Amino acid sequence: MQVEINLKENAYKVYIDELENLSLDTKVFILSNPKISGLHLQSLLSKIKAREIFIATIKDGEEYKNLATLEEILNQMFNSKLDRKSVLISFGGGVISDMGGFAASIYQRGIEFINIPTTLLACVDAAVGGKTGVNNAYGKNLIGTFYQPKAVYCENKFLRTLSPKELSAGMAEFIKMAVMFDEKILEFIESMDAKSFLNASCENEIFTQIIAKSVELKARVVEQDEKEAGLRMLLNYGHTFAHVIENLTNYKLYLHGEAVAVGMNMANHLALNLGLLSKMESQRIEDILLKFKLPVSYKIKNVAEFYEAFFRDKKSSNQKLNFVLANTLGKGVIKDDIAKEDIIATLREFQ
């Protein structure tokens, strides 16, 4: 199955279960991590033909998604004597996808890269759309580029080795899209057998449907707003809160998708307090998150510190905070005029 991302200058396809043979008449640099390399690298190598293949593995995890690791990647690329016709392949989860894309975008002012995601979260979100970047002391993904891949290959077999925790994290991003754009997808999620899915014992068709629905939806959004000037900002639902949580916990307490789940619930509390979302709708979203074993609460130690951290996020502008909120199910809204006291009141609900 294929889904096309129809961008004017950077159109490409997302291939679902169609990675048979990848023939590249150039040098190929594969970026991965030790776990994925141990599980799947030989399988991937059997499908690639290239002039030369170089392999680099880096530590995986948001705490390693920084400029120091990026420099390590770039040094290995230079040591491999890659040229401007070389191709980088990101082979891993969201961290690998983001960092590989960023490295490709700045190596010799840009070389082509291919995403081959190995987590559900990366398949439905991180590997598609061209956002690349790293974290720093001030927040998440504050250093990066918009740089579209040459192609994306999502393979069900790579998802079969994921833990229930990792599958849950991926579902958070899928739920996010449904709440923002399509209530019918939310109904599909509610109909899923969560137990068999989280144990990776469901049919391949379920993984294919999740990936296809997500990518088709994201494609429509990115085609209209590649650089996140408006519509694409709705994909940040839950992230304004999540990024603060991740930064304050040094990226060690939650997987990214788990933090997004908490962030969605916090955003829903704010939307409920503002009259944008009904109690029944808020509860419905929370029930879906809990169904897939996702966390929905976080204990804020210092409300003032948490509030000030919002201003370090790239989604704030001109000292105004932008919040992406659900405005009924299947419809999102961006609010930049919420009174400080309303935000503080919502944060206090999580003390």
Secondary structure, 3 states (H helix, E strand, C coil): CEEEECCCCCCEEEEECCCCCEEEEEEEEEEECHHHHHHHHHHHHCCEEEEEEEEEECCCCHHHCCHHHHHHHHHHHHHCCCCCCCEEEEEECHHHHHHHHHHHHHHHHCCEEEEEECCHHHHHHHCCCCEEEEEECCEEEEEEEECCCCEEEECHHHHCCCCHHHHHHHHHHHHHHHHHHCHHHHHHHHHCCHHHHHCCCCCHHHHHHHHHHHHHHHHHHHHHCCCCCCHHHHHHCCHHHHHHHHHHCCCCCCCHHHHHHHHHHHHHHHHHHCCCCCHHHHHHHHHHHHHCCCCCCCCCCCHHHHHHHHHHCCCCECCECCEEEECCCCCEEEECCCCHHHHHHHHHCCC
